[in-house]
Amino acid sequence: MIKLFVGLGNPGPEYEDTRHNAGFWWVDALARELKVTLVPERSYWGLMARTTVNGQTVWLLQPQTFMNLSGKSVGALARFFKIQPEEILVVHDELDFEPGQVKLKRGGSHGGHNGLRDIHAQLGSADYWRLRVGIGHPGHKGEVANWVLKKPSPDQMKLIEDSIAHSLKAWPELVAGQMDKATLAIHTTKAPRPKPPRQPAPEAEQPKA
């Protein structure tokens, strides 16, 4: 079960609408859904909210350390409240997916993502869950740093917002630890289209007498 939802991003108004902040956007949406307010918590170098869902304590966290030191915040909170890596979901931007795509996975490499790299180091484990929110790729490796710190086009932003709204619907399954169910819900992006009803074959016209 997920006890700690972490959204990755960079603090400050100049980064607010940039692609690298997709994780912040997701946790903001979850905070609205749970009717909680993220407030500064100096002990955990982040904005934090805490609530109870079906008798279980749930934490929301947005590290305010800048992306490449995200683990400092996540590690401090997880250690203090004795939250295990497999009880943590980190929501982050994903270059390998187009805007509109979102995928849930557990473990694996950090894939060069600086926020995940630091979380790996601070938790001493890769065994946490990630929700990867597609932001697309600029097409050239040298342009990545610039790309993630720019605002998406309005079309791309709409796709990213839709993918956040879609994946957010699985939060009750995530909290309940129904990870297979949550994965299925998140990875099913479009409902299967119903087959059109079969039309009766037209009756052959009778030749006129």
C-alpha positions in Angstrom: 0.0 0.0 0.0 1.2 3.5 -0.7 1.6 5.7 2.4 3.8 8.4 0.9 3.0 10.2 -2.4 5.9 12.3 -3.6 5.7 14.7 -6.5 9.0 15.9 -8.1 9.7 19.3 -9.4 11.6 22.5 -8.8 10.4 25.2 -6.3 9.8 28.8 -7.2 7.4 30.6 -9.6 9.9 30.6 -12.5 9.7 26.7 -12.7 6.0 26.4 -11.8 4.7 25.6 -15.4 7.8 23.8 -16.7 7.7 20.1 -17.8 10.1 19.0 -15.0 7.3 19.9 -12.5 4.8 17.3 -13.7 5.2 15.5 -10.4 4.2 18.7 -8.5 1.1 19.1 -10.7 0.0 15.5 -9.9 0.4 15.9 -6.1 -1.4 19.3 -6.2 -4.3 17.5 -7.9 -4.3 14.7 -5.3 -4.2 17.4 -2.5 -7.4 18.9 -4.0 -9.0 15.5 -4.2 -8.2 14.8 -0.6 -9.0 18.4 0.5 -5.7 18.9 2.2 -3.2 21.8 2.0 0.5 21.3 1.5 2.5 23.4 4.0 6.2 24.0 4.5 7.9 21.4 6.8 11.5 22.4 7.4 12.4 19.1 9.0 11.7 17.4 5.6 12.8 20.2 3.3 9.5 20.2 1.5 5.8 21.0 1.4 3.9 18.3 3.2 0.3 17.3 3.9 -0.9 14.5 6.1 -4.3 12.9 6.2 -6.1 9.7 7.1 -7.8 7.5 4.5 -9.8 4.5 5.8 -7.9 4.6 9.0 -4.5 4.7 7.3 -2.2 7.7 7.5 -1.2 9.1 4.1 1.5 11.7 3.4 1.9 14.0 0.4 5.3 15.6 -0.2 6.8 18.1 -2.7 10.5 18.4 -2.0 11.7 22.0 -2.1 15.4 21.1 -2.5 15.5 21.4 -6.3 15.2 18.3 -8.4 18.7 16.8 -8.0 18.5 16.8 -4.2 14.9 15.4 -4.0 16.1 12.4 -2.0 17.2 14.5 1.0 13.5 15.4 1.5 12.0 12.0 0.7 14.7 10.2 2.8 14.2 12.4 5.9 10.4 11.9 5.9 10.5 8.2 5.2 13.1 7.5 7.9 11.2 9.6 10.5 7.9 7.8 9.9 9.4 4.4 9.1 7.9 4.3 5.6 9.4 1.5 3.5 10.5 2.0 -0.1 7.7 -0.2 -1.4 5.2 2.1 0.4 6.4 5.2 -1.5 5.1 6.4 -4.9 7.2 9.0 -6.7 5.5 10.9 -9.5 7.9 12.4 -12.1 8.2 13.6 -15.6 9.2 11.0 -18.2 11.0 11.9 -21.4 10.5 8.5 -23.0 6.7 8.8 -23.1 4.7 11.2 -25.3 2.5 13.8 -23.5 -0.8 12.0 -22.6 1.0 8.7 -21.7 1.4 7.7 -18.0 2.7 4.4 -16.6 3.1 2.9 -13.1 6.1 0.7 -12.2 8.0 -0.6 -9.2 11.8 -0.6 -9.0 14.2 -0.4 -11.9 16.9 2.1 -12.8 16.6 5.9 -12.4 17.0 6.2 -16.2 19.2 9.3 -15.8 16.5 11.3 -14.0 18.3 13.4 -11.4 15.5 13.4 -8.9 15.2 9.6 -9.0 19.0 9.2 -8.8 19.1 11.1 -5.5 16.1 9.2 -4.1 17.8 5.9 -5.0 20.9 7.1 -3.0 19.0 8.5 0.0 16.7 5.5 0.4 19.5 3.0 -0.4 16.9 1.2 -2.5 15.3 1.3 -6.0 12.3 -0.7 -4.7 9.9 2.2 -4.6 7.0 2.8 -7.0 7.1 5.4 -9.8 4.3 7.1 -11.8 5.9 8.3 -15.0 4.1 11.2 -16.6 5.0 11.6 -20.3 6.4 15.0 -21.4 7.8 13.9 -24.7 11.5 14.2 -25.9 13.0 17.1 -27.8 14.6 14.6 -30.2 18.2 15.4 -29.3 20.0 14.5 -26.1 21.8 17.9 -25.9 18.4 19.7 -25.8 17.0 17.7 -22.8 18.1 20.1 -20.0 16.5 23.0 -21.8 13.4 21.0 -22.8 12.5 20.0 -19.2 12.8 23.5 -17.9 10.5 25.0 -20.6 6.7 25.2 -20.6 4.8 22.7 -22.7 2.8 24.0 -25.7 -0.9 24.4 -24.9 -1.7 21.2 -26.8 0.9 19.2 -24.9 -0.2 20.8 -21.6 -3.8 19.6 -22.2 -2.5 16.1 -22.9 -0.4 16.1 -19.7 -3.3 17.4 -17.6 -5.6 14.7 -19.1 -3.1 12.0 -18.2 -2.8 13.4 -14.6 -6.6 13.4 -14.2 -6.8 9.9 -15.6 -4.1 8.4 -13.4 -5.3 10.3 -10.3 -8.5 8.2 -10.4 -6.5 5.2 -9.2 -5.5 6.8 -5.9 -7.9 4.8 -3.8 -6.4 1.5 -5.2 -2.9 2.8 -4.6 -3.7 3.6 -0.9 -5.4 0.3 -0.5 -2.4 -1.5 -1.9 -4.4 -3.0 -4.8 -1.4 -2.3 -7.1 -2.5 -4.7 -9.9 -5.9 -3.0 -10.1 -4.2 0.5 -10.0 -1.8 -0.5 -12.8 -4.6 -1.8 -15.0 -6.7 1.4 -14.4 -3.7 3.7 -15.1 -2.5 1.8 -18.2 -6.0 1.6 -19.8 -6.1 5.0 -21.3 -9.2 4.7 -23.5 -12.3 2.6 -22.8 -12.8 0.0 -25.5 -15.2 1.3 -28.1 -18.5 -0.6 -28.2 -19.1 -2.5 -31.4 -21.8 -0.9 -33.5 -25.0 -2.9 -33.4 -25.5 -5.2 -36.3 -27.8 -3.8 -38.9 -30.4 -6.2 -40.3 -29.6 -7.1 -43.9 -31.8 -5.0 -46.2 -34.7 -7.0 -47.5 -34.4 -7.8 -51.2 -37.0 -5.8 -53.1 -39.7 -7.9 -54.6 -39.9 -7.5 -58.4 -43.0 -5.6 -59.2 -45.7 -7.6 -61.0 
